[in-house]
Amino acid sequence: MSRSTATSHVTEAEAPLWRAAAAFRLLTIIYAVSYHSTVAGNQASPRLSWVVFGLIIAWTGLSAIALATGWGRPRMWAAFDQVVVIGAVMATVLVATTEWRGNNQVLPTTLWVTNAVVSGAIAWGPWFGALIGGALAVLVSMVRGDVAIEFWSNATVPVLVSVGLAVGVAARSSRHAAEQLRAATELEAATRERDRLARQVHDGVLQVLAMVHRRGREIGGEAAELARIAGEQEAALRRLISGLDRVPTPAEKADLAARLRAIAAPDVTVSAPAQAVLVDAATAGEVLAAVEAAVTNTRLHAGRDARSFILVEDLDGEIVISVRDDGVGMPDDRPADAQREGRMGIAKSIVGRIHQLGGTAQLRSAPDDGTEWELRVPLRER
């Protein structure tokens, strides 16, 4: 909600609906008081009926204030509403004769009974609204004694059921619209941040890598290897920046196998299923970045002639990617030491990306025995 209160549990999408329900509640109690004033004298127990009616008025005022201000949990008030309305309708039996109930509305009126339908539909959706509407219509007809005679022709039934359906659909649509707005706002913010990062990378890192690539080739010798690595990183960053111009939507699909086969090189072998391995585009991008980070680590740390081998498996419910090299390997405590020293390649580029996708990233390595990553990514949709 726009106001910040420690006791408010009402979402921004629901707040207008609950305020409208509170206003309707107050209007119906005004009508109920007017009607009861004209018929209470003809009831069997007028004093008892006014006591019950006083409790109904108190509940109406309290619940209206709570729903309008967002105090407490709205579903709690909606649940109490069902109990109070059922109790009020059944109290008609205590204060009025059978003949009177057959010729008049129940206590405090059928219109006021609609409040339980409205609150139930907002809280739990259209089907609950229709269900409670039909149940209350049956209860009203039973109290009035016309279930067998007038139930199917009584306007109370379609009115209460229709109100439950309509209000429930409106509440669900409001929540859905609010969720879409939230997603659009987050997407816009993410796009602005990606543009900012792209500008910073272009103005700083890319220019340095281009200079290292150029000067290393000019110097030759061992500097030529640095030039090659700098050139590869410059190309990878440029591909990344070009991808930052557009944020993929969740509905877009990408062939992860094809994307991984594209990074094959003389020192990188990729084995993937012949058929497409379809995942959403955002997941494919994160997995590809993690695999590229593992390959880069091999080129930088595994030895001059080390090769990388990538195996992609499309299993039931998850994708498993193995990234193995035949390099010099590393001690078990090396990743933790690197993280303490501030080098976050493994922690952020690989493990962080996979964990963000809900998967796992397991590293196995030993001196002179190479390094192997096993990346498991669950598939939420197939």
Secondary structure in CASP SS format (residue, H / E / C, confidence):
PFRMAT SS
TARGET T0000
AUTHOR 0000-0000-0000
METHOD secondary structure of the structure
MODEL  1
M C 1.00
S C 1.00
R C 1.00
S C 1.00
T C 1.00
A C 1.00
T C 1.00
S E 1.00
H C 1.00
V C 1.00
T C 1.00
E C 1.00
A C 1.00
E C 1.00
A H 1.00
P H 1.00
L H 1.00
W H 1.00
R H 1.00
A H 1.00
A H 1.00
A H 1.00
A H 1.00
F H 1.00
R H 1.00
L H 1.00
L H 1.00
T H 1.00
I H 1.00
I H 1.00
Y H 1.00
A H 1.00
V H 1.00
S H 1.00
Y H 1.00
H H 1.00
S H 1.00
T H 1.00
V H 1.00
A H 1.00
G H 1.00
N H 1.00
Q C 1.00
A C 1.00
S C 1.00
P H 1.00
R H 1.00
L H 1.00
S H 1.00
W H 1.00
V H 1.00
V H 1.00
F H 1.00
G H 1.00
L H 1.00
I H 1.00
I H 1.00
A H 1.00
W H 1.00
T H 1.00
G H 1.00
L H 1.00
S H 1.00
A H 1.00
I H 1.00
A H 1.00
L H 1.00
A H 1.00
T H 1.00
G C 1.00
W E 1.00
G E 1.00
R C 1.00
P H 1.00
R H 1.00
M H 1.00
W H 1.00
A H 1.00
A H 1.00
F H 1.00
D H 1.00
Q H 1.00
V H 1.00
V H 1.00
V H 1.00
I H 1.00
G H 1.00
A H 1.00
V H 1.00
M H 1.00
A H 1.00
T H 1.00
V H 1.00
L H 1.00
V H 1.00
A C 1.00
T C 1.00
T H 1.00
E H 1.00
W H 1.00
R H 1.00
G H 1.00
N H 1.00
N C 1.00
Q C 1.00
V C 1.00
L C 1.00
P C 1.00
T C 1.00
T H 1.00
L H 1.00
W H 1.00
V H 1.00
T H 1.00
N H 1.00
A H 1.00
V H 1.00
V H 1.00
S H 1.00
G H 1.00
A H 1.00
I H 1.00
A H 1.00
W H 1.00
G C 1.00
P H 1.00
W H 1.00
F H 1.00
G H 1.00
A H 1.00
L H 1.00
I H 1.00
G H 1.00
G H 1.00
A H 1.00
L H 1.00
A H 1.00
V H 1.00
L H 1.00
V H 1.00
S H 1.00
M H 1.00
V H 1.00
R H 1.00
G C 1.00
D C 1.00
V H 1.00
A H 1.00
I H 1.00
E H 1.00
F H 1.00
W H 1.00
S H 1.00
N C 1.00
A C 1.00
T H 1.00
V H 1.00
P H 1.00
V H 1.00
L H 1.00
V H 1.00
S H 1.00
V H 1.00
G H 1.00
L H 1.00
A H 1.00
V H 1.00
G H 1.00
V H 1.00
A H 1.00
A H 1.00
R H 1.00
S H 1.00
S H 1.00
R H 1.00
H H 1.00
A H 1.00
A H 1.00
E H 1.00
Q H 1.00
L H 1.00
R H 1.00
A H 1.00
A H 1.00
T H 1.00
E H 1.00
L H 1.00
E H 1.00
A H 1.00
A H 1.00
T H 1.00
R H 1.00
E H 1.00
R H 1.00
D H 1.00
R H 1.00
L H 1.00
A H 1.00
R H 1.00
Q H 1.00
V H 1.00
H H 1.00
D H 1.00
G C 1.00
V H 1.00
L H 1.00
Q H 1.00
V H 1.00
L H 1.00
A H 1.00
M H 1.00
V H 1.00
H H 1.00
R H 1.00
R H 1.00
G H 1.00
R H 1.00
E H 1.00
I H 1.00
G C 1.00
G C 1.00
E H 1.00
A H 1.00
A H 1.00
E H 1.00
L H 1.00
A H 1.00
R H 1.00
I H 1.00
A H 1.00
G H 1.00
E H 1.00
Q H 1.00
E H 1.00
A H 1.00
A H 1.00
L H 1.00
R H 1.00
R H 1.00
L H 1.00
I H 1.00
S H 1.00
G H 1.00
L H 1.00
D C 1.00
R C 1.00
V C 1.00
P C 1.00
T C 1.00
P C 1.00
A C 1.00
E C 1.00
K E 1.00
A E 1.00
D E 1.00
L H 1.00
A H 1.00
A H 1.00
R H 1.00
L H 1.00
R H 1.00
A C 1.00
I C 1.00
A C 1.00
A E 1.00
P C 1.00
D C 1.00
V E 1.00
T E 1.00
V E 1.00
S E 1.00
A C 1.00
P C 1.00
A C 1.00
Q C 1.00
A C 1.00
V C 1.00
L E 1.00
V E 1.00
D E 1.00
A H 1.00
A H 1.00
T H 1.00
A H 1.00
G H 1.00
E H 1.00
V H 1.00
L H 1.00
A H 1.00
A H 1.00
V H 1.00
E H 1.00
A H 1.00
A H 1.00
V H 1.00
T H 1.00
N H 1.00
T H 1.00
R H 1.00
L H 1.00
H H 1.00
A C 1.00
G C 1.00
R C 1.00
D C 1.00
A C 1.00
R C 1.00
S E 1.00
F E 1.00
I E 1.00
L E 1.00
V E 1.00
E E 1.00
D E 1.00
L E 1.00
D C 1.00
G C 1.00
E E 1.00
I E 1.00
V E 1.00
I E 1.00
S E 1.00
V E 1.00
R E 1.00
D E 1.00
D C 1.00
G C 1.00
V C 1.00
G C 1.00
M C 1.00
P C 1.00
D C 1.00
D C 1.00
R H 1.00
P H 1.00
A H 1.00
D H 1.00
A H 1.00
Q H 1.00
R H 1.00
E C 1.00
G C 1.00
R C 1.00
M C 1.00
G H 1.00
I H 1.00
A H 1.00
K H 1.00
S H 1.00
I H 1.00
V H 1.00
G H 1.00
R H 1.00
I H 1.00
H H 1.00
Q H 1.00
L C 1.00
G C 1.00
G C 1.00
T E 1.00
A E 1.00
Q E 1.00
L E 1.00
R E 1.00
S E 1.00
A C 1.00
P C 1.00
D C 1.00
D C 1.00
G C 1.00
T E 1.00
E E 1.00
W E 1.00
E E 1.00
L E 1.00
R E 1.00
V E 1.00
P E 1.00
L C 1.00
R C 1.00
E C 1.00
R C 1.00
END
